[in-house]
Amino acid sequence: MNTTADIQRYTLRFSGNLEPTFLTDYCPAGTTLTMELNTFTLDNLRADQAGLIGLIRSLHNLGCTLIELKVKLGGNS
């Protein structure tokens, strides 16, 4: 069972292209999407470890490659 302490805030950067609807379909409320040429960033993603891995796998299945992952300290506040 996960607790609030298990939830962290993340910033993830990927190479590839993403439909803007991915954010509303797969990400928790409050997550932001910034799209650039052939890369995109998901910021303020609040998830536990299982949710994070599931999201990364979903993006991998869409042909996206994880470039960078940052954990933001104080993510459960």
Phi, psi and omega in degrees: 000130181272147176244172178302329179294339180281345183272130179239166173256135184231155166238126181236135176240134183233152166265151182121183180241148186221138174289137179301336180289345178303320182302310182285332182280327190237342188254149178294156177304142180097347178285137178248149180240125175241121182255135175233183180292111178065008173220161173210157181233132171256121184239155179061032178283119178256118183201157169273180185298319180296319179295320179296313180296319178299318179294316179298319178296319178299316179292322176299319178295338177269004177091013180267148181242128178291126179257320186209143176223127179237137173261129179267124180297146182076026185294339183265012179270000000 
